[in-house]
Amino acid sequence: MLALRLTRGTHPLVLARRLLVAAASAGVGFLLLCTLGHALGHPEQAPASTLRLLWCVLPLAATVQFAVAVARTDPSTRPRPGLSAIGLGPARLALLAAASTAVTCALGSAVALLLYLHLRGDLTGLPFDGAAAGLLAGDQPVPLAAVLTLLAVVPVTAAAAAALALRPRPAPPASSEASGEDETVPSGLPWGVALIAIGLAVETYAGRGGGGDGLPLPGRFDGSPAAVLAGWVLTAIGLATAGPALVHGCGRLLQTARPGAVRLLAGRVLTAEARRIGRPLGVVCAVLSGLLAAASLYGSDTGSDAFGPLTGLGATLILACTCATLLTAALESRQGRAPVTEALLDAGAPPTALRTAALLRAGVLLAVFLPLTWAVGELAALPLKG
């Protein structure tokens, strides 16, 4: 009840972010229910239905990541003296954020159920002249237990992830803060590079071998061997792992060669916020590289029918959620350095210098991550073009 009251009194922008989380949850819930419809309509293809269900893990992970990012930037989850006085400390606030996330995702799951039943014709007449009834097994009864189980996946997973991400952590020792421990090189770069190399090597080996059956996606995009897709997953994990170290390196690069005030400020912000924005930026890089590889492989006229409607929905969910997570992390970073920005303005720093530093940060990140995204996408598609 407290979570609902806080939701009603939040800022409109916060409500808009929660509505986006609910929309993403609705999309994932609809994909899960469509997988159930395929299983009901094709009971003889149980392995294919299982693989379709596993394919929903990617949009599910993107949605959960976005839900956690929104929960982190929610003002109601921040510790305040007034709340601590009534027993709402950091641990209780983490549980409150998890409850709010569960309510938001449950709303999206309810919308997905209504849409699923509407397209099946269970609520009113068959829409679209019954075109979706065959895909959703409209002639079969809906198993209530399976539907409720699938729709509970997103709220439960997102709530657990939010509670884990916002759990209270012990404060670092004062000696580590004084020694500048937060300014060191995140250690994920070697692991990230290794995972990217292994993923590309697996894709190359599988592409040259040409063996293996294509995995069935929820659509018609089913021509890639399992090893190629597994290699791309490894590459994506490597990019996400290396993201914080790459952002930190960009910040250190800006601070080299006798930097001025603007370059020094931009570099210090990047090094301080590398862990916060580096991983979402790496995930966006991985998603865009995968889309570039798919467009390179299936962008011709012969491959125009490779993408089905549900595959397009899943890809849209992944891209939208990862980009929204990156923007939310950038907003969280801006909120975190708001006291420093206010202090600089009070000290007489011109606002143009702060805007120039922000543009410089964005330019350096684009200069590093755009070529990396293009290179990984081309290398991922190269083994399959032959």
C-alpha positions in Angstrom: 0.0 0.0 0.0 2.9 2.4 0.8 4.4 1.6 -2.6 1.1 2.6 -4.3 0.8 5.8 -2.3 4.4 6.8 -3.2 3.7 6.0 -6.9 0.7 8.3 -6.9 2.7 11.2 -5.5 5.8 10.9 -7.7 6.9 13.4 -10.3 5.4 13.0 -13.8 8.8 12.1 -15.3 9.2 9.3 -12.8 5.8 8.1 -13.7 6.7 8.2 -17.4 9.7 6.0 -16.7 7.6 3.5 -14.8 5.1 3.5 -17.7 7.9 2.6 -20.0 8.9 -0.2 -17.7 5.3 -1.4 -17.8 5.2 -1.3 -21.6 8.4 -3.3 -21.8 7.0 -5.8 -19.4 3.9 -6.1 -21.5 6.0 -6.8 -24.6 8.0 -9.5 -22.9 4.8 -11.0 -21.4 3.2 -11.1 -24.8 6.3 -12.8 -26.3 6.1 -15.5 -23.5 2.4 -16.0 -24.2 3.0 -16.3 -27.9 5.5 -19.0 -27.1 2.8 -20.8 -25.1 0.5 -20.5 -28.0 3.0 -22.1 -30.3 3.4 -25.0 -27.8 -0.4 -25.4 -27.6 -0.8 -25.4 -31.4 2.2 -27.6 -32.2 2.4 -30.2 -29.4 4.6 -32.4 -31.6 7.3 -29.7 -31.7 8.2 -29.5 -28.1 11.9 -28.9 -28.6 11.2 -26.0 -30.9 8.8 -24.5 -28.4 11.5 -24.8 -25.7 14.0 -23.0 -27.9 11.5 -20.2 -28.6 11.0 -19.9 -24.8 14.7 -19.6 -24.4 14.9 -16.8 -27.0 12.7 -14.7 -24.8 15.5 -14.6 -22.2 17.2 -11.7 -24.1 14.3 -9.3 -24.1 13.6 -10.4 -20.5 17.1 -9.5 -19.5 16.9 -6.1 -21.2 13.6 -5.3 -19.5 14.9 -6.3 -16.1 18.0 -4.2 -16.6 15.8 -1.2 -17.5 13.5 -1.8 -14.5 16.5 -1.8 -12.1 17.9 1.4 -13.7 14.5 3.1 -13.2 14.4 1.9 -9.6 17.8 3.3 -8.9 16.8 6.7 -10.1 13.5 6.8 -8.2 13.5 9.6 -5.6 11.4 7.5 -3.2 14.1 4.9 -2.8 16.7 7.4 -1.5 17.4 7.3 2.3 16.1 10.4 4.0 16.1 11.3 7.7 12.3 11.5 7.9 11.9 8.0 6.6 14.6 6.6 8.8 12.8 8.0 11.8 9.7 5.9 11.1 11.7 2.8 10.5 12.2 3.0 6.7 16.0 2.6 6.5 18.0 1.6 3.5 17.0 -2.1 3.8 13.3 -1.2 4.0 13.6 1.2 1.1 15.2 -1.5 -1.0 12.2 -3.7 -0.4 9.9 -0.8 -1.1 11.7 -0.3 -4.5 11.3 -4.0 -5.2 7.6 -3.8 -4.4 7.1 -0.8 -6.7 9.0 -2.5 -9.5 6.8 -5.6 -9.1 3.6 -3.6 -9.2 4.8 -1.8 -12.4 5.8 -5.0 -14.1 2.6 -6.7 -13.0 0.6 -3.9 -14.7 2.5 -4.6 -17.9 1.8 -8.4 -17.6 -1.9 -7.7 -17.2 -1.9 -5.6 -20.4 -0.1 -8.4 -22.2 -2.7 -10.9 -21.0 -5.6 -8.7 -22.2 -3.9 -8.3 -25.6 -3.2 -12.0 -25.9 -6.8 -12.9 -25.1 -8.1 -10.2 -27.5 -6.1 -11.5 -30.4 -7.2 -15.0 -29.7 -10.8 -13.9 -29.8 -11.6 -14.9 -26.2 -12.8 -11.4 -25.2 -14.5 -10.2 -28.4 -14.6 -11.2 -32.0 -11.5 -12.2 -33.8 -9.5 -9.0 -34.8 -7.5 -8.7 -38.1 -9.9 -11.3 -39.7 -8.5 -14.0 -37.4 -4.9 -13.7 -38.7 -3.4 -14.0 -35.3 -5.6 -16.9 -34.1 -3.5 -19.6 -35.7 -0.3 -18.1 -34.3 -1.8 -18.0 -30.8 -3.6 -21.3 -30.9 -7.1 -19.7 -30.7 -8.8 -23.1 -31.1 -7.1 -24.5 -27.9 -8.2 -23.8 -24.3 -5.8 -21.5 -22.3 -4.1 -23.3 -19.4 -4.5 -20.8 -16.6 -1.6 -22.1 -14.5 0.9 -21.8 -17.4 -0.3 -18.3 -18.2 0.0 -17.1 -14.7 3.4 -18.7 -14.3 4.7 -17.0 -17.5 3.3 -13.6 -16.6 4.8 -13.8 -13.2 8.4 -14.2 -14.6 8.9 -10.5 -15.3 7.6 -9.0 -12.1 9.3 -11.6 -9.8 12.7 -11.3 -11.7 12.6 -7.5 -11.9 11.7 -7.2 -8.2 14.4 -9.6 -7.1 17.0 -7.8 -9.2 15.9 -4.4 -7.9 16.1 -5.5 -4.3 19.6 -7.0 -5.0 20.9 -3.9 -6.7 19.6 -1.5 -4.0 20.5 -3.5 -1.0 22.5 -1.5 1.6 26.3 -2.0 1.2 29.0 -1.2 3.8 30.7 2.1 3.3 34.3 1.9 2.0 37.0 2.7 4.5 38.1 6.2 4.8 41.7 5.3 3.8 40.5 3.9 0.5 38.5 7.0 -0.3 41.5 9.2 0.5 43.8 7.1 -1.7 41.5 7.6 -4.7 40.4 3.9 -5.0 37.3 4.9 -7.0 39.6 6.4 -9.6 41.5 3.2 -10.5 41.0 1.1 -14.0 38.2 -1.2 -13.8 39.5 -4.7 -14.2 37.0 -5.9 -16.8 39.0 -5.0 -19.9 41.1 -8.2 -20.2 38.1 -10.4 -19.6 36.0 -8.4 -22.0 38.6 -8.6 -24.8 39.0 -12.3 -24.2 35.3 -13.0 -24.4 35.0 -10.9 -27.6 37.9 -12.8 -29.2 36.4 -16.2 -28.2 33.0 -15.2 -29.4 34.3 -14.1 -32.8 36.4 -17.3 -33.1 33.4 -19.5 -32.4 31.3 -17.6 -35.0 34.1 -17.9 -37.5 34.6 -21.7 -36.9 30.8 -22.3 -37.1 30.4 -20.1 -40.1 33.1 -21.9 -42.1 32.0 -25.3 -41.0 28.4 -24.5 -42.0 27.1 -27.4 -39.9 24.3 -27.5 -37.5 20.6 -26.8 -37.9 19.2 -23.4 -37.6 17.5 -22.5 -34.3 13.8 -21.7 -34.5 13.2 -18.1 -33.5 9.7 -16.7 -32.8 9.3 -15.7 -36.5 11.1 -16.8 -39.6 14.7 -15.8 -38.6 16.0 -19.4 -38.3 18.9 -19.9 -40.6 21.9 -19.5 -38.2 23.6 -22.4 -36.6 23.6 -22.7 -32.8 27.3 -22.1 -32.5 27.1 -18.8 -34.4 24.5 -17.5 -32.1 26.4 -18.7 -29.0 29.4 -16.9 -30.3 27.5 -13.7 -30.6 26.2 -14.0 -27.0 29.8 -14.4 -25.9 30.8 -11.3 -27.9 27.9 -9.3 -26.4 28.9 -10.3 -22.8 32.5 -9.3 -23.6 31.4 -5.9 -24.8 29.3 -5.4 -21.6 32.3 -6.5 -19.5 34.8 -4.2 -21.2 32.5 -1.1 -21.2 33.5 0.4 -17.8 37.2 0.0 -18.6 36.8 1.7 -22.0 34.9 4.6 -20.5 37.5 4.9 -17.8 40.2 4.9 -20.5 38.4 7.7 -22.4 38.4 9.7 -19.2 42.1 9.2 -18.7 42.8 10.1 -22.3 41.1 13.4 -21.9 43.3 14.2 -18.9 46.6 13.6 -20.7 48.9 16.2 -22.3 48.4 19.1 -20.0 44.6 19.4 -20.1 42.8 22.6 -19.6 39.9 23.1 -17.2 37.3 21.8 -19.6 39.2 18.7 -20.6 40.1 18.0 -17.0 36.5 18.3 -15.8 35.2 16.1 -18.6 37.9 13.4 -18.0 37.4 13.4 -14.2 33.6 12.9 -14.7 34.2 10.0 -17.1 36.7 8.2 -14.7 34.4 8.7 -11.7 31.3 7.5 -13.6 32.9 4.7 -15.6 31.3 1.9 -13.6 27.9 3.5 -13.7 27.6 4.2 -17.4 30.2 1.8 -18.8 28.2 -1.4 -18.6 24.9 0.0 -20.1 27.0 1.6 -22.9 28.7 -1.7 -23.5 25.3 -3.5 -23.7 24.0 -0.9 -26.2 27.2 -1.4 -28.3 26.6 -5.2 -28.2 23.0 -4.8 -29.3 23.8 -2.4 -32.1 26.6 -4.6 -33.4 24.2 -7.6 -33.5 21.7 -5.5 -35.4 24.4 -4.4 -37.8 25.4 -8.0 -38.4 21.8 -9.1 -38.9 21.2 -6.3 -41.4 24.4 -7.1 -43.2 23.4 -10.7 -43.5 19.7 -10.4 -44.2 19.3 -6.9 -45.7 19.2 -8.1 -49.3 16.0 -8.9 -51.2 16.6 -12.6 -50.7 16.6 -12.3 -47.0 13.7 -9.8 -46.6 11.4 -12.5 -45.2 13.9 -13.6 -42.6 12.3 -11.5 -39.8 8.9 -12.4 -38.5 6.7 -10.0 -36.5 7.5 -11.6 -33.1 11.3 -11.4 -33.9 10.9 -7.8 -34.8 9.0 -7.2 -31.5 11.8 -8.9 -29.5 14.5 -6.9 -31.3 12.6 -3.7 -30.7 12.3 -4.5 -27.0 16.0 -5.2 -26.6 17.1 -2.1 -28.5 14.6 0.2 -26.7 15.3 -1.2 -23.2 19.0 -1.0 -23.6 19.0 2.5 -24.9 16.5 3.6 -22.2 18.8 2.0 -19.6 21.7 4.0 -20.9 19.8 7.2 -20.8 18.6 6.4 -17.3 22.1 5.7 -16.1 23.2 9.0 -17.6 20.4 10.7 -15.7 21.5 9.0 -12.5 25.1 10.1 -13.1 23.9 13.7 -13.6 21.9 13.6 -10.4 24.8 12.2 -8.5 27.1 15.1 -9.5 24.5 17.8 -9.0 26.1 19.1 -5.8 29.5 19.4 -7.5 27.9 21.2 -10.5 26.2 23.6 -8.1 29.4 24.2 -6.2 31.2 25.0 -9.5 28.5 27.5 -10.5 28.7 29.1 -7.1 32.4 29.4 -7.4 32.0 31.4 -10.7 32.5 28.6 -13.3 30.7 29.7 -16.6 27.8 27.5 -17.6 29.2 27.3 -21.1 32.2 25.5 -19.7 30.0 22.8 -18.2 28.1 22.4 -21.4 31.3 22.1 -23.4 32.6 19.5 -21.0 29.4 17.5 -21.5 29.7 17.7 -25.3 33.3 16.7 -25.0 32.4 13.6 -23.0 29.7 12.6 -25.5 32.1 13.2 -28.4 34.9 11.1 -27.0 32.5 8.2 -26.2 31.0 8.3 -29.6 34.5 8.4 -31.2 35.5 5.2 -29.3 32.3 3.1 -29.2 30.9 3.8 -32.7 33.9 2.3 -34.6 34.0 -0.5 -32.1 30.4 -1.3 -32.7 30.8 -1.2 -36.5 34.0 -3.4 -36.3 32.4 -6.1 -34.1 29.2 -6.1 -36.2 31.2 -6.6 -39.5 33.4 -9.2 -37.9 30.4 -11.1 -36.6 28.7 -11.1 -40.0 31.9 -11.9 -42.0 32.0 -15.7 -41.4 28.4 -16.2 -42.5 28.6 -14.1 -45.7 30.4 -16.9 -47.5 
